[in-house]
Amino acid sequence: MGIPSFHAFVRAYKAHERAALNGMPIHRYKSANAREEQWDYDLIAEEVNWEW
């Protein structure tokens, strides 16, 4: 259909919910999978910057 989309995606982690409930960005929230959770958002940001 010619609709552009991102290649990167954000996986569903409990930390995303918990960070939001605590009013914190995911980059400041500490959890067991912190690197992976942050990496998903970083990849999206890189794609946005590249396309913009």
Secondary structure, 3 states (H helix, E strand, C coil): CCCCCCCCCCCCCHHHHHHHHCCCCCCCCCCCCHHHHHHHHHHHHHHHHHHC
